Amino acid sequence: MISRITGLFKRNEYKTILENMLSLTGLQFASYILPLITLPYLTWTLGPELFGLTQYAISLITYFQFFTDYGFNLSATRELAIVKEDNEKVSRIFNSVMFIKVMLCIISFMITLLLITFIAKFNKDAMIYLLTFGMVIGYILFPTWLFQGMEYMKYTSILNIIGKVIFTVLIFLLIHQKEDYILVPIINSFGLIVVGAIGLYIAITKFDIKLKIPSKEDILYHLKEGWHVFISTIAINMYTTTNTFLLGLLTNNTLVGYYSIAEKMILAVNGLLNPISQALYPFISRSVNDDKKTSIIFIRKLTKLMAVVGFILSLGLFIFSKMIVLTLFGPSYASSTILLQIMSIIPLAVSLSTIFGIETMLTFNYKKAFTTIVMLGGLLDIILGIILIYLLKEVGIAISFTITEIFITIAMFIFLQNKGIKIIGKLNSNNKD
């Protein structure tokens, strides 16, 4: 199957895509897998309550990460993939996107100050939230979207791995008892800011970016281009970060700790799927403009591959969930086992929804429909989540998360089928799969 897929690439495209895929695999390793080395240590050292507090702070700050991203991880990436040979246009995109990101970061910090000043739940641990906000600064500095759009992901992976290694070393060196929990957000923020600054410098020099204040027209254009992706990202955030946020708001930090363990394992496994999708997105974005029919054939083959990988990952999580939780995190987190089992089907759903949504709906310019489906999923998760948290606490939010991912996958599939884009099933043409 893999050889049939790669046969659709030109030789130079195949080399670039493979290199980016390997780089993105390293990036996902740094982002999701490498932290799992420190995760068991933190859970054992801090205990469920204080570990839950640090994760709850991250869940709040992640809202601002998504806010400052503003969908540029997809919209700007697509723009750059199309004009990457034109240095002037690349510089204009870079200047506009970074200007918007800085403005959104300032707004985010002001909102954070308001929250920790006027809301008791946040005021009690104000320093944790302020220190964790440094992660947002690190996120906006590191131009992953630029490296991805220029199809040059090597530096992204190398720097992120270096950053995570530093984080890992500092955790083991500085965190020895429960009272050291305040150092967790400091280490998180410090690593991201340093790596972000280095990444920004490399990007500017590597791609010969000409820095200047962007025009009002360019700013408005990129705000408009990123809008639908931004809204859909906020919606996705409704059923990812918001799950942790809601659980902490309606219950306590200990249950957040149990849920965070299971969710982090799911996100780590989902992260294994991302390199394929991210590396192919610029290629599919270009190929759809040239030949939609050939692109559909390619997407169909990719769907089969991703479905097989997703199924294997989901099955493995379900079978080995108890062993994973007890071995890595200890008996005090035994309650996380049932949560991991409930959510184990999510990697399979995500492997398919990524193809249906990002690789197909966005590249075929069905941005509005994509946003609508994800928004409906987000609303479903919030409504269902609140009800089920009251009834079943952390088990309820795990069920809500799972139902939402399945709903989104099915809704995207039905939409594409109705549009005549037969990703699964018999093609309406003479093209053979």
N, C-alpha and C positions, 0 to 999 in steps of 0.2 A: 504493500500500500504506500509506504514512504517513497519508494522508487517511482511510483506512478505520479505522486505529487511533485517530487523534485523535477520530473521530466517536463513540467510546464514552465520551468524557469530557464532563462538564458544563463550561460555559464557564469558571467560576472555577477548577475543577480543572485544566483545560488550561493556564490562565495560570500557576498555581502550579507545575505539573509542568514546563512549558517553562522558567520562570525558574530552577527548581532544576537542571534539566538543563544549562542554560547556565552556572550557577554551578559545578556539579560538573565541567563540561568545563574551566573555568578552574582548578579544584582539581587535576584530573588533569594539566593542562598544567604546573602548578607542581610537582607531585609527580614526574612522569616525564619530560615533554618538556623543560622548562626546564633540569634538570640535565644534559641531553645537550649543552648548550652548553659546560659546564665539563668534561664527561667526556673529550672528546678532549684537552683541554689537560692534564688530570691524567695521562692515560695516557702522553702524550708526555713530560711533565716528570718524572714519578716512575719511569717504566719498569714493566714487568710485575710485578717482584717486590714493590716497595714499594706499588704500586697494589693488588696482590693482598692485601697485608697489611692495608691500610685497609679493603678490602672484606670480608676475613675477619673483622675485628673487628666490622664492621656485621652480618655474618651471625650472630655469636654474640649480640650485643645485641638483634637482632631477635627472638630467642626470648623475651626479657623484654618486648619490646613486645607480642607476642602474649599472653604470660602476663598482663600488666597490662590488656590489652583485655578479657580474659575473655569474649569473645563479645558484649560490650555494644554493639558497633557494629551488631549485628542485633537482639539481644533487647531492649535498652533502647530502641533506635530504634522497634521495633514497639510497645512499651508507650507511648512518648511520642506516637506517631502516633494512638493510640486516645484518649488522655486530654488532648491538648494544650490543650484549652479550659479545663481545670481547673487553676488555678494551684497549688493545694495539692498535688495529686497529682504535678504536674510537679516541684515542689520536693522532694517525698519521694523521687521517682525519682533526681533529681540528687544529693541528699545521700547516698543509699545507694550509688549507683554510684561517686561520687568517693571516699567513705570506703573502699570495697573496693579501688579502684585504688591509693590511697595505701598501704594495707597490703601489697598485692601488690608495689608498687615497693620498699618496705623489704625485703621478703623477697628480691626480685631482686638488690638491691645486696649483701646478705649472701652470696648465692650467688656473685656476681661476685668478691667478696673472697676467698672460699674457693678459687675456680678459679685466680686469679692468684697465690695464696699457695702452693698445694700441687701444681699441675700445671706442669711445666717449660715446655711449649709456650706457655702463657699468661703465665707468670712472666717470660719473656725480654722480652716487649713489654708488660709490665703497664700502663705509663702510657697506651699506645694504647687498651687496653680500658677503663680507668677514665675517660678523657676521652670515649670513645665512649658510655659509659653515660649521659652527659648527655642523649642523644637520648631515652632512656626517660622522663626527667623531662619533657621537652618534650611527648612524646606524651600522657602522662597529664593534663597541664595543659590541653591543647587539646581542648574537648568537641565534637569533630566529630559524635559520636553524638547530642548534644543538638540541634545545629543541623539535622541531618538529620531527626530525629524530629519536630521542630517545623516541618519543611519550610521552613526559612529558611536557605539555604545561601550567601547572598550574602557574609556576613562571612567565612565559612570560606574561600571562594575568594580574596577580596581579601587577607586576612591571610597566607594561604599563598603567594600570589604575591609579596607584599612580602618575606616571609621568604626565599623562594628567590632573589629579585633581590639581596637583601643578601648571601646566601651566594655567589652568582655573582660579585658585585663583589669580595668579600673574597678569593675564590680567586685572581682575577686580580691583585689588589693584593699579596697576601702570599705566594703560592706561586710561587717562581721557580727552585728547584733541588731535587734529590732530598732534601737534608737538611731541607727544609721540610715533609716528610710528616707530622710531628707536629702541624702546624697544621690538618690536614684534619679530625680529630675535634673539635678545639676550635671550628672554624668551624661544623661540623655541629651540635654541641650548643648553642652559643650562639644560633644562629638559631632553633632549635626552642623553646628555653626562653623567649626573648623573645616570640616569636609566640604561644606557648602561654599565657603570662601575660596578654597583651593579650586573646586570645580568651576566656579564662576570665572576665576582668573584663566584657567586652562581654556574654557570655552571662548572667551573673548580673544585670546591670543591665537588659538588654533584656527578659528574661523574668521579671523581678521575683522572682528566686529567694530564698526565705527560708532562710538557712543555719542548720543545727542538726545536732547529732549524731543520726544515724538510729537507729531502734529496732532491737533484735535481730531482731524479726519481719521488718522490711523488708529487712534485710541478708540473712537466710536466704532470703527469697523471691527476691531478685534473683540470689543465688548459684545457686539452683535453676533459675530461668528461663534463665540464661545458660550452664548447664552443658553442654548438648548442643552448642550453638554453639561453646563454648570447646573442647570435645574435638575437634570437627570442625576448628576453626581450628588446633589443635595438629597434627592430622593433615595439614591442608593445608601447614602449616609443614614437615612431614616431607619433602614433595617439592618445596619451594621453597628456603627458607633452608638446610635440612639438606643439600641437594645441594652448595652451596658449602662448608658446614661439613665434610662427609664428604670432599670432594675435597681440601681443605686438610689434613685430618687424615691422609689416606692418601697424599698426594703432596707438593706444595710450593706456595708462594705464587705462583710464576710461572704454573703451570697454573690456579690460582684466578683470576689476572688474565685469562687467555684466556677462561675460562668466564664470568667476571663480565660481560665485554663483551657476549657473545651473550645472556646471561640478561637483562641490563639492557635490551637492545633489545626482547626479547620482552615484558618487563614494561611497557615504555613503550607498546608497541602494545596490549597488553591493557588498559592504563590508558585508552585511547581508548574502550573499550567500557563502562567502569564508569559513566560519567555516566547513560547510559540506564537501566541496572539500578538504580542507587542512587536515582535520582529517582522511579522507578516503584514501588519496593519499598513505601513507606508507602501509596500508593494501592491497590496490589494487596492488601496486608494488610487494608485496610478493606473492599474490594469482595468479597473471598472470604467475609467474614462475612455480607454482604448477599445475594449471588447467585453461587453457585459456578459455575453453568452459563455465565453471561455472562463470568465471570472466565476460564474455560477458553478461550472464544472469543477473548478479548483476548490471552491468552498465546500461542495458536496464531499469531495475526497477528504478534505481537512476535517469535516464534521465526523466522518467515520473514525478517523484517527483519534480525535479528541474524545469521542464518546468511549472508545475502548480504554484510553488512559484514565478518563474520569471514573469509569466503572471499577477499574482495578484499584484506584486510590480509595474510593468510597467503601468498597468491600473490605479492603485492608484495615481501614479505620474502624469499621463496625466489629470485625472479628477480634482485633487486638486492642480495642479501646481500654479494657480493664487493665491489661498488662502495661499499656502506655502510661496511664494515669498513676497507677500504684508504683511502678518502677521509677518514673521520673519525678513525681511530685509527692509521693508518700501517702499513707493511709488517711491523713488529715484532709486530703482532697478527694477521698473516695466518692463523694457526691458528684464529682465532675464526670464520672464514668457514664452514667445514664444520659447526661447532657451530650457527651461526645457521640454516644450511640444514636441518639435522636437526630443529631445534625450530620451524621456520617454520609448521608445521601447528597449533601450540598455540593461536594466537589463534582459529582456527576452532573448535577443541574447546572452548575457554573460553567463546566466545560462546554455545554451545549448553548447556554444563554450568551456566552462570550462570542461564539461563532454567529449565532442568530442576530445578536444586538450590535456589537462593536464591529465585527468583520463584515457584516452584511447590511444591516439597517443604516448604520452611519455612512458606510462607503457608498451605498446606493442613495444617499441623501434623504433617508426617512428619519431625519432628526426629530421632527415634531412627534411622530408616532413612537419613536424610541423613548423620548422624554415622557410621554403620556403613560406608556406601559410601566416605566420605572416609578413614576409618581404614584400610580395606582397601587403598585407593589408596596411602596413606602407607606402610603396611607393604610393599606391593609395590615401591615406589620404593626404600626402604631396602635391602631384600634384593637386588633387581635391581641397584641402584646400587653396592653394595659389590662384587658379583661383576664387574660391567662396568668399574668403576674399576680393579680389578686387571688385567683383560684389555685394556681400551682407554683407560684413564686418562680424560682430560676428554671424549673422544668417548663413552665409555661412560656417563657421568652424563647427557650430553645425550640419549642414546637412552633411558635410564631415565625421565627427566623426560617425554619425549614419549609413551612407552608408557603411563605413569601417567595423564596427562591424557586420553588417548583411552579408557582403561579406565573412568575415572570418568564420563565423558560417556555411554558406552554403558550402564554399570550403572544410572545415574539414569534414562535413557530406558526401559530394560526395566522398572524398578520402577514407573514411572508408567503404562506400558502395562498392566502386570499389575493395577494399581489402578483401571483403567478411565478414567484421565485421558489421553485420546488427543490428545497435543500435535501429533503428526504422524500423518497417515493419516485414514481416514474416521471421522467422529464417530458415536457410538452414540446419536444423537438426531436430531431433525428440524431442529436448528439448522444453518444453512448457514454455511460459512466465507466 
